[in-house]
Amino acid sequence: MLKELGFPRQQVNERSALTLLSLLDLKPNDSWSNARDPLMGITPMIDFFAEHYGKRYAPNTRETVRRQTVHQFVQAAFVVPNTDMPSRPTNSPKAVYQIEPSALKLLREFGRDEWDRRLKEYLQSVGTLKKLYASEREMRRIPVTLHNGEKIRLSPGGQNVLVKKILDDFCPLFTPAGKIVYVGDTQKKWAYLDSDALRELGIEIEEHGKMPDVVVHYTEKNWLVLIEVVTSHGPVNPKRRQELKELFAHSTVGLVYVTAFMNRRTIIKYLNEISWETEVWVADSPTHLIHFNGERFLGPYE
């Protein structure tokens, strides 16, 4: 079936077959006409493989299933992510997936006389489906305008809601006329990167996974402001502060470390972790900063 649907060799394997069966809630003795469309997370899929087909994957296989099967199913508009909450980031641990309605209708015909005709009709519609779902995903993205007038669109939901507030509120207040040089994204490696600006400051970035969520060159003070967003991940704690210090060790300008929270209630959970000689900004009180003391307020120490 996967071959006839046109999936490449990398997705025509046992892992992908089991993934499809789990998405259809089809057990060994079920008929294809009984296929359903439950919302399934990656871990429940792996549990389904083990319970109903006796195939046990190691816990670290979760990412393999997501990246090498489910991701391709989504790209082909064969599976739709987070239909219960479209704003949920696809890399959220709560992400769920569901077979696309027209694909479900097709698969219920497998083994019947109508299969060949229905398959041909479905394959002709796939291009339209891809455009439809791509358009819907793009509409849900978060629009942001940078200091230079350039417009970027962040993936919906998750920490990017707070990233937008940083760009719209924090930066004009605390780094006025500052230059945005990097913005991370929950679904991509980054939403914006000015590698030339970083290079001028003596910084060459090789591993985006270690980057803070937002980097601003506050040109008036000649500081590089490194901002971490706290939604699912933690604040600038002593370990993270040291990591950032090493990552930007060749910076020709001073480093300022900032942790951003959506509200003060969230800070309580992380209060004991926040590193001294850093700043905390809270989106629901945008005109204030909390200073975790050192010899100066909002400035570099090295």
Secondary structure as GFF3:
##gff-version 3
##sequence-region A 1 302
A	DSSP	three_ten_helix	9	11	.	.	.	ID=ss1
A	DSSP	alpha_helix	14	23	.	.	.	ID=ss2
A	DSSP	three_ten_helix	32	34	.	.	.	ID=ss3
A	DSSP	alpha_helix	42	53	.	.	.	ID=ss4
A	DSSP	three_ten_helix	59	61	.	.	.	ID=ss5
A	DSSP	alpha_helix	62	65	.	.	.	ID=ss6
A	DSSP	pi_helix	66	70	.	.	.	ID=ss7
A	DSSP	alpha_helix	71	75	.	.	.	ID=ss8
A	DSSP	beta_strand	79	81	.	.	.	ID=ss9
A	DSSP	beta_strand	97	99	.	.	.	ID=ss10
A	DSSP	alpha_helix	101	107	.	.	.	ID=ss11
A	DSSP	alpha_helix	115	139	.	.	.	ID=ss12
A	DSSP	beta_strand	142	145	.	.	.	ID=ss13
A	DSSP	beta_strand	151	154	.	.	.	ID=ss14
A	DSSP	alpha_helix	160	165	.	.	.	ID=ss15
A	DSSP	pi_helix	166	170	.	.	.	ID=ss16
A	DSSP	alpha_helix	171	174	.	.	.	ID=ss17
A	DSSP	beta_strand	179	183	.	.	.	ID=ss18
A	DSSP	beta_strand	192	193	.	.	.	ID=ss19
A	DSSP	alpha_helix	195	200	.	.	.	ID=ss20
A	DSSP	three_ten_helix	208	210	.	.	.	ID=ss21
A	DSSP	beta_strand	214	218	.	.	.	ID=ss22
A	DSSP	beta_strand	223	229	.	.	.	ID=ss23
A	DSSP	alpha_helix	238	247	.	.	.	ID=ss24
A	DSSP	beta_strand	254	261	.	.	.	ID=ss25
A	DSSP	alpha_helix	264	270	.	.	.	ID=ss26
A	DSSP	beta_strand	278	282	.	.	.	ID=ss27
A	DSSP	beta_strand	289	292	.	.	.	ID=ss28
###
